């Protein structure tokens, strides 16, 4: 850091402090992404990150809800929680310094993206931020951030030997994948649910395609006002009640609030590798348009899945 100015060194220290302060748990991350979006609304990825992070929290809390406590052994639930938590932490650890560096760049009216390497951000993203600074092509930057975050978790989470064996190759994960229980949902205060399901979660390209679909749904001109209203009005607790409170009909399952059931996890990252030097960046990732193989209005689908889950619980009781 010797070649840096005092001002740059101060900026780096501040970003490191802010990032670790807000990377405590799923609640703090979700809130940090949303607060950032309100300050820099042109960086639309931050709103997407906040809404996807909400889903991560709901998925975590489902593990301690009435249904999954009966369906899954405690050890399996612990492993699934750690998978969500690790992926959540890694993405924030990588992405939040990028967002803050952009914010400092706008304040100083000069790009500071040469500092991204200090935060171990991929060379791919360093180029993309420079490109955005000059072109203001927000669509391309958003897609680049989606590509980056999914690559960031590919080796340390998706391909990690422990997660791969205990989670991604487990019966319950594949069962969940098959039933599309893993779904990214965007609720409204009117009790409607929109979104897309994650099928084939282990596939990097499928997750990138899903991210591109989610951006299109979230910022759909007709739907966006409803999603932003929900985000403004509804504090994120991790409980499914956050959005089920707006439903017109009751669902049977109950999930707790995140901070009442999960501890703070201490994360460390000792090794950094630049994924963009190891992996080919497919032009399809950047340029292929989002496709919609399934309907995006999921309210009825959600009720159906809730009923299926309750049916599984009943079947397990009978079989036990």
MIVO-685481 format. One record per residue: x, y, z of N, C-alpha, C in turn. Coordinates in steps of 0.001 Angstrom, whole numbers, plus 500000, padded with zeros to 6 digits. Example, Ala and Ser with C-alpha at 12.3 -4.5 7.8 and 13.67 -1.06 7.14 Angstrom:
513190494310507800512300495500507800513200496700507800;512850497750507080513670498940507140512900500030507870;
END
This chain:
500823498787500000500000500000500000500859501267500000;502197501114499871503103502271499952502886503279498834;502525502752497644502390503636496483501072504419496497;500229504168497481498921504839497531499021506161498277;498157507086497916498102508361498640497471508125500014;497679509067500912497073508978502257495549508894502123;495005509690501208493562509709501007493061508336500564;493776507712499631493386506376499150493486505341500269;494532505445501069494686504520502202493528504668503192;493099505902503400491952506146504302490671505550503731;490480505713502428489295505158501759489281503633501909;490438503007501691490540501544501796490195501081503216;490770501752504205490486501384505615489011501527505925;488409502624505455486986502868505705486117501779505060;486453501414503820485682500377503109485815499033503822;487035498706504256487235497435504971486411497397506257;486388498523506956485634498611508207484127498492507951;483637499264506966482204499239506635481761497848506181;482607497186505377482244495868504841482152494841505961;483154494799506834483097493777507894481982494086508900;481714495357509113480628495758510034479259495302509525;479071495347508206477754495018507634477661493576507148;478777492842507219478766491449506762478616490492507947;477802490891508910477631490119510152476712488922509946;475542489187509374474582488102509126473678488489507965;472734487629507649471869487853506496471050489138506620;470638489469507833469819490681508045470639491928507727;471861491981508274472695493183508071473080493340506600;473317492224505907473659492296504480472481492810503656;471327492239503903470122492625503161469865494123503316;469943494590504557469700496013504842470767496906504197;472028496437504212473126497237503643472955497399502134;472590496325501448472359496410499995471231497406499684;470158497336500482469005498196500200469316499662500508;470018499902501622470418501283501964471290501860500862;472183501016500337473070501464499263472251501836498030;471273501010497691470440501272496507469733502620496627;469307502943497847468608504232498038469569505419497848;470852505180498142471851506247497937472317506320496481;472441505149495838472938505076494441471954504260493594;470761504817493322469731504032492628470107503621491209;471152504246490651471572503840489298472219502451489314;472753502029490482473375500692490574472267499702490958;471519499295489961470304498510490221470620497119490773;471843496626490552472215495322491100472044495299492615;472241496461493278472162496474494752470748496170495245;469725496566494484468353496221494872468104494739494618;468599494240493489468495492807493215469174492017494341;470394492440494719471143491737495776470366491731497082;469720492850497395468932492938498620467753491969498601;467042491916497471465869491047497370466256489560497319;467374489252496674467845487854496648468354487474498039;468976488425498725469451488176500090468272487913501035;467163488612500828465940488315501611465567486846501440;465621486382500191465290484988499922466242484040500640;467529484420500666468503483614501400468113483492502864;467668484606503448467231484606504851466010483733505061;465048483828504143463843482985504269464198481515504157;465117481193503225465543479797503076466220479281504340;467042480135504954467696479750506213466650479468507293;465710480402507429464717480277508499463736479127508260;463494478799506999462666477621506691463230476372507359;464572476309507451465220475124508021464828474911509482;464467475997510165464038475892511569462529476071511715;461831476050510567460370476180510591459686474853510896;458373474892511032457627473696511459457799472523510498;457852472774509188457917471672508215459299471023508184;460340471833507947461670471243507748462264470648509012;461836471133510173462307470512511429461822469068511526;460652468820510922460128467451510949460672466598509802;461050467267508700461498466519507513462998466235507504;463786467115508127465247466998508018465911466822509376;466931465999509400467721465813510625468458467103510950;468744467302512223469393468525512697470731468773511981;471516467716511768472830467840511117472699468344509678;471686467835508972471446468247507576471039469712507541;470177470115508467469721471516508522470903472450508791;471796471999509679472985472793510002473867472988508755;474055471900508003474878471967506785474250472894505741;472938472797505573472247473655504602472351475123505011;472182475390506305472322476766506802473715477300506482;474751476486506762476126476932506531476398477189505047;475739476428504177475907476632502727475351477988502318;474104478281502755473495479588502458474341480715503038;474751480536504294475473481581505015476834481865504374;477546480798504007478876480975503406478767481693502055;477812481266501234477626481903499915477257483372500083;476333483640501005475896485000501338477075485882501735;477907485342502646479050486089503176480071486383502077;480393485365501277481405485521500220481001486576499189;479719486539498791479248487507497788479341488932498343;478894489105499584478935490446500186480384490926500338;481242490038500812482658490337501036483329490823499736;482883490273498619483438490638497319482742491870496722;481411491904496835480633492924496112480567494278496828;480467494266498157480224495532498861481380496533498690;482653496098498750483736497055498470483643497655497063;483163496864496099482989497389494735481973498525494736;480862498295495437479796499307495493480309500581496161;481041500404497271481544501578497999482604502331497198;483450501606496480484462502282495650483805503112494552;482729502580494009481983503361493002481425504637493648;480882504477494854480300505633495556481373506709495815;482547506279496272483647507231496485484074507868495160;484080507077494088484461507610492766483520508726492340;482204508531492582481230509563492184481401510824493033;481725510629494322481927511792495198483140512603494753;484211511897494391485453512585494009485484512954492524;484492512410491800484389512643490355485621512147489579;486176511043490072487258510370489332487237508887489708;487516507998488738487420506564489025488518506077489967;488116505237490914489078504669491877489188503149491698;488845502668490516488736501221490318490088500508490312;491184501287490238492519500662490366492705500095491776;491843500528492720491944500026494099491204498691494294;490438498270493299489663497025493431490554495815493708;491768495817493133492662494658493319493041494477494791;493040495549495563493369495465496989492314494638497721;491085494655497192489994493870497784489834492503497093;490838492118496291490845490822495585489657490657494644;489187491769494081488084491704493111488666491247491770;487920490420491057488407489833489797488792490907488772;489753490557487931490163491468486847488981491724485912;488136490713485768486917490851484953486094492039485442;485873492123486758485053493222487303485784494553487252;487089494541487410487846495795487308487629496427485934;487683495576484897487456496073483524486022496559483348;485084495802483926483662496147483755483310497464484442;483895497739485607483639499025486282484208500178485472;485392499989484909485989501018484035485083501271482830;484588500161482271483708500255481100482442501032481462;481874500717482636480647501404483062480900502899483291;482035503225483917482357504617484216482358505465482938;482846504846481847482931505571480571481659505492479739;480949504361479816479797504151478917478445504397479580;478393504276480936477128504357481708476119503282481243;476646502145480754475789501038480315475421500190481530;474301500570482181473928499916483444473487498467483223;472911498173482062472499496799481762473694495866481762;474772496305481111475982495475481035476623495319482422;476693496414483191477290496323484528476499495357485412;475177495432485340474333494559486160474583493099485814;474635492791484523474908491421484085476299490988484546;477276491899484439478648491583484868478692491252486358;477955492011487166477930491756488607477281490403488924;476262490029488141475625488713488309476627487605487962;477321487764486843478325486779486409479406486644487486;479855487790487991480924487790488987480506487077490271;479334487436490813478945486857492111478776485343492017;478242484866490882478041483423490758479375482688490586;480329483329489944481662482737489840482398482774491174;482151483826491955482797483961493267482456482777494177;481202482282494102480812481169494992481024479789494357;481355479736493065481421478439492379482460477497493005;483698477949493149484734477062493690484639476893495203;484551477997495983484555477798497443483266477220498040;482140477305497328480890476761497892480367475597497050;480022475858495796479365474834494976480273473623494754;481585473881494547482511472772494274483344472382495492;483059472984496640483813472634497849483503471182498232;484530470351498497484281468918498741483246468640499826;483280469408500917482331469140502015480907469508501600;480722470722501064479374471134500635478867470230499515;479785469870498616479370469054497470478847467697497945;479594467099498872479196465762499347477969465823500257;478019466741501219476973466738502247475714467490501857;475835468417500894474664469230500534474204468962499108;475057469276498135474600469270496745474372467874496176;474998466859496794474728465497496338473781464775497286;473245465505498258472345464855499223470967464665498589;470282463671499103468940463355498602468018464568498737;468078465234499893467119466313500148467359467492499211;468647467799498909468906468937498031468356468666496632;468641467458496123468163467119494779466644467025494738;466071466586495838464622466510495955464025467922495921;464681468823496654464231470225496711464366470883495334;465480470583494675465756471105493339464658470644492376;464341469384492472463338468783491583461957469387491810;461636469633493059460314470195493388460272471722493244;461420472322492917461508473791492809461131474483494117;461437473867495251461188474594496501462124475790496574;463338475621496014464303476723495999463893477697494910;463290478773495332462744479715494363463023481125494855;463409482013493955463618483408494345462298484142494155;461797484679495251460461485288495251460541486798495476;459726487515494728459572488952494925458120489210495318;457859489456496604456477489655497051456031491111496911;454720491313497029454152492664497041453289492817498288;452993494053498628452131494312499787450676493971499484;450395493659498215449039493246497844448847491735497948;449869491031498451449739489592498643450040488764497403;450633489399496394451012488650495180452505488296495254;452883487227494557454279486798494540454728486582493094;455885487136492756456485486956491429457875486362491620;458427485807490555459797485304490682460109484216489692;461168483496489998461618482407489126462275481350490004;462192480091489574462736479018490402464128478607489941;464899478131490899466264477705490639466236476210490388;466369475828489148466447474401488843467833474114488292;468557473183488907469934472931488493470874473947489114;470760474123490428471492475157491163473007475020491016;473501473784490828474954473588490742475538474139489442;474686474344488437475176474830487143475391476342487175;476633476743486946477006478160486937476196478935485897;476112478402484680475385479095483610473908479241483940;473314478218484581471888478298484933471642479368485991;472569479489486943472402480519487972472552481915487368;473465482060486407473637483361485739472380483693484941;471836482698484237470598482935483467469448483321484395;469399482664485548468363482996486532468515484452486984;469739484868487283469991486250487714469508487256486695;469754486965485419469321487875484351467793487950484275;467148486798484494465664486791484510465147487619485685;465791487458486836465337488156488050465424489670487901;466485490155487239466616491608487007465437492105486182;465113491362485134464015491771484245462685491800484994;462488490839485881461227490798486656461202491961487651;462299492103488409462348493100489484462175494520488960;462731494803487783462672496162487245461668496292486097;460738495356486037459645495468485065458866496745485400;458663497630484430458066498944484731456744498862485489;455948497838485211454638497736485881454778497174487303;455782496299487521455893495590488803456828496268489798;457843496949489288458859497550490158458269498397491302;457275499264491043456734500065492159456202499213493309;455650498024492987455122497137494036456255496506494847;457350496147494169458476495514494860459198496517495755;459355497724495268460057498735496070459195499131497275;457876499155497078456965499433498208457127498355499274;457167497101498840457341495994499790458652496140500561;459732496427499840461058496535500467461109497686501472;460477498812501112460447499995501999459632499720503259;458527499015503071457531498885504131457787497698505066;458583496719504598458674495444505313460080495180505822;460322495376507123461652495056507668461947493570507450;463194493278507106463587491882506847463931491193508160;463188490132508493463461489374509725463948487960509423;463726487505508179464053486123507819462848485201507886;461822485621508611460615484787508718459772484909507447;459145483802507066458229483838505912457051484773506191;456805485054507467455710485956507827455925487335507203;457179487693506892457480488988506266456565489246505076;456336488203504254455454488434503115454129487708503221;454082486652504042452799485942504182451775486790504945;452249487807505691451313488696506404450388489428505431;450830489553504165450024490274503172449098489338502383;449235488023502611448450487066501827446967487144502168;446162486773501193444708486767501414444261485472502095;445039484402501911444716483121502562445896482705503431;445641481955504488446702481521505400447442480320504826;448723480223505117449461478996504787449795478299506103;449988476985506035450090476198507271451438476337507980;452538476428507215453871476423507825454181477687508610;455091477567509570455538478724510338457058478729510376;457668479892510175459126479969510284459509481078511257;460589480854512013460999481845513023461746483026512398;462073484014513214462908485136512774464378484714512890;465175485134511937466551484654511810467376484835513083;467303486012513668468188486289514816467738485585516094;466566484949516063466129484195517248466638482752517204;467095482287516032467477480869515929468912480604515462;469543481574514808470876481306514263471942482169514924;473106481579515189474206482350515785474919483187514719;475723484135515169476614484872514260477751483910513897;478047483793512612479106482882512168480364483688511851;481496483254512405482793483898512103483343483295510821;483487484094509791484022483605508516485454484083508317;486212483288507589487577483703507219487810483318505768;488652484066505112489055483711503760490567483867503664;491253482721503587492713482759503601493287482797502186;492551482199501262493053482131499888492146482927498956;492767483643498049492003484378497038492504483946495674;491599483559494824492038483334493448491091484090492525;491657484624491472490860485388490517490168484399489581;488865484221489789488136483228488985488254483526487491;488374484837487120488377485203485694489698484836485011;490705484478485817491953483992485231491924482471485075;491003481837485803490895480377485779489797479896484827;488787480731484636487583480294483925487304481174482723;486881480555481650486538481291480436485228482056480643;485217483340480303483988484136480413483205483978479109;482127483224479195481338482960477988480655484237477493;480731484530476185480017485700475644478506485597475872;478006484344475965476571484151476236476182484731477593;477103484594478568476810485141479892476533486643479801;477347487335479042477222488799478957476135489260477997;475972488554476882475161489126475803473829488428475520;473673487174475955472408486480475648471264487127476429;470131487402475782469009488023476500468369487050477488;467710487598478500467006486754479481465839486049478805;465661484765479122464537484003478579463619483607479717;462341483472479398461343483166480426460590481883480080;461156480717480472460502479452480130459236479192480952;459091479896482087457930479666482967457266480995483321;455995480948483725455318482188484146456039482810485342;455969484140485438456652484816486555455704485126487714;454391485045487464453427485272488541453262483957489299;453705483940490565453834482665491276452933482533492500;451921483364492628451086483312493835450436481938493990;449771481451492951449110480134493042450139479025493225;451249479143492501452343478177492612452825478100494060;452929479266494708453430479315496085452494478557497023;451194478798496868450222478076497710450322476571497472;450479476188496207450563474766495855451789474130496509;452937474828496462454161474306497060454019474192498575;453364475177499192453150475118500647452320473887501000;451299473622500187450457472440500431451241471143500234;452101471121499202452922469926498954453842469649500144;454384470732500706455284470589501842454544470005503039;453329470509503282452532469980504393452166468516504160;451936468165502901451624466779502547452813465874502860;454014466356502536455229465586502846455373465364504345;455075466410505132455163466303506599454183465238507094;452953465284506558451920464302506960452343462886506594;452890462719505374453349461400504922454443460874505824;455369461771506202456478461337507064455950460887508418;454946461613508947454365461221510240453763459814510153;453058459557509034452419458251508845453482457155508747;454539457422507949455582456422507722456432456191508967;456586457248509768457358457096511019456566456302512045;
END
